[in-house]
Amino acid sequence: MTHDELITVARTHTKDIPNLSGEPWANMETLSRVTALDTVAVSFESDQHSQKIMVILERESGKFIVSGLFPRKAM
């Protein structure tokens, strides 16, 4: 997919953020500067646990972007 296509998909995943976060400014009208980064998702998981750790890094530099716990079946 192109960066523009990825941005279109990403926008569909942001529509509930203002309501879920309680931050009414967190919408696509307010946040008009959009950047698509080339990244890699590194997953750490085990059969003994229902969650995994996901770490998102910038692909070329390895710069940390975000990490979190997710259900093993997610992503």
Summary of the structure (lengths in Angstrom):
residues: 75
radius of gyration: 14.8
end to end distance: 17.2
largest distance: 43.0
contacts: 138
relative contact order: 0.15
helix: 20%
strand: 29%
